[in-house]
Amino acid sequence: MPGKSNEERLADIFAECAAEMLVDFGVQATRLTGKRQTEPTSEGIAAQVAFGNAELHGCLTLQAPRRLLSLLYPVDQALPYSDLDDWACEIVNQVVGRFRNRVASYAVKVVFGVPRSLFSEVPPLSSSHDPTWSPISFAVDDMVLDHWLDLKTEPDFWLAESPMEEVEKALKEGSLVLF
């Protein structure tokens, strides 16, 4: 049986990063596998950020109910619904930041852009996405946090079988600096 493709291995790294972030936020999350159909909701927010380098191009889109985004907010105060789009952007930023740190140990450097959000009725991505996108979903209580990973690598892209070096982090992964 052949090993996983570079894209599949990178998607696994993304899933690990997202799961670790949820643990750091102090929530019990269960990874959902397989394709599933979600219902449209007017209570959802989507945020996305593009990332890549010369051999790797990707975009991570997060989609979650407002109530779940409020639950993930780490400060002991209620986050106004009007600020949830910024918080969704920060969450997607943190997942991609963790991914960047993780793949750096494989000698892969990526940069990422500025996250953006959609704060209105959000159609379920599962019914409108490109079939090459990878779903990475987690159940938290009675809600679902969806990540959709669009990832393409050039033919000359190479990902080592295991990390080649440990990269020292300036801060603990997922650290927030609130100012």
Buried (B, 14 or more C-beta within 10 A) or exposed (E): EEEEEBBEBBBEBBBBBBBBBBEBBEBEBEEBEEEEEBEEBEBBBBBBBBBBBEBBBBBBBBBBBBBBBBBBBEEEEEBEBEEBBBBBBBBBBBBBBBBBBBBBBBEBEBEBEEBBBBBEEBBBBBEEBEEEBBBBBBEBEEBBBBBBBBBEBEEEBEBEEEEEEEBEEEEEBBEEEEE
